[in-house]
Amino acid sequence: MKDRMNERMIDRMIDPTIDQTIDPMTAPLPATVRTDGGACDERFYADLPAFKGLEGMTDERHYRPAPMDWLVFVTDVRGSTAAVAAGRYKEVNTIGAATIVAACNACPDIEFPFVFGGDGATLVVPPSAGDRVARALLYLARKSQQDFGLALRVGRVPVAEVLARAKPVLVARRELSPGNCIALFAGGGLNEATDMIKAADGRWLLAEDQQGEGSVDGLECRWCSVPARHGRVLSLMAWAPGEHLALYGQLLSAILQIAPQAMPVTPHNLPTRWPPEFLMHEAKMKRHGRLAQWLHYAGVALLTALLTVLVKLTRSDPASAAAVYIASLCRNNDYLKIDDYLRMVIDVTDAQRERIMALLERFSASHGLAWGVHESRASLFTCMVRSQEEHLHFIDGDDGGYTAAARDLARRAGRSK
């Protein structure tokens, strides 16, 4: 009985459904935010009013246009499909998350929006940070090639160039907990920037022979894959043309009605296996040379062994430091987000999976929704840790996750033409 009561207390600590939103119609706009997407200083994102809860994700009133003189950086691992086939998807994930960490480390004095995409990331930064972020990402591209044998594409395009193609970059800010926010994007601008950077002419790519320098301090890969509680983990991507937020809101609401307990990482299924199966990825990213990497691995492995014992002994007590941190870890993640696509990694039963697939088919037929899905038995997460209070965790599905879902989306879209 006591254990069940403790579980319910922990559930309430990580309940993501409470929507304590700031009313965007009454909250004052900061002086640096302009509704016309004009240029402004580097505090655009820092001063953007944040909202809490899930409902605000698809409320267009929370979104503001990114300043015209800001820059969109896009990174992605080339050949990620082949890496998935070779069972190397966690390496791909690690590199994708590391691009965010490296960029944040390069500009610790500036807040800017970013989103993790599985095999890469997208970041929107002020012009004052452009060169620093470019050097950090080029450093990471060299590191990725040298230590993982995987090529990282890095591109940069001004927001003004995206706007010239009639695709705004709209940004919202969702607070997960004090000091921990994720960015959401709408308007079609991120997709347009990605297409521009991946274009055959290579106009917007950064030259790979340019010098880079950077750090991925704060990147952590210290948890094992997280088994599904209900049987399946779905990595889902959906896209609709035009003004898509209202449609995404309907779809998200319907999915969460079908699967109200869909969080893929909770205190009840967070594994405490040891040693951490992906720890060497962290060591490769953080250290140069095999000896330094193995020394890092050995030191962190010893630390995690002690922490694993502590967690196992105390996690059932909701007031313990271990339980409090685990609850915040489960709260501070991006399992639901929007980056022009509606993305989610959700834990569902077989019956829920069938209902969700049927729902997606109906939305496709009635609203032109394009969608793709990947199924696995576990989820992955990679961490960016600043302190005990400030930490974000990037979620993906195992064995392909968003990369496989994107491929499925493209296949279904081609089949429907």
Beta strands, then each sheet from edge to edge (+ up, - down):
strand 1: 64-65
strand 2: 71-77
strand 3: 114-116
strand 4: 120-125
strand 5: 152-158
strand 6: 170-177
strand 7: 180-186
strand 8: 219-220
strand 9: 226-227
strand 10: 232-239
strand 11: 336-338
strand 12: 342-348
strand 13: 370-376
strand 14: 378-385
strand 15: 391-397
sheet 1: 1+ 6- 7+
sheet 2: 3+ 4- 2+ 5-
sheet 3: 8+ 14- 9+
sheet 4: 8+ 14- 15+
sheet 5: 11+ 12- 10+ 13-
end
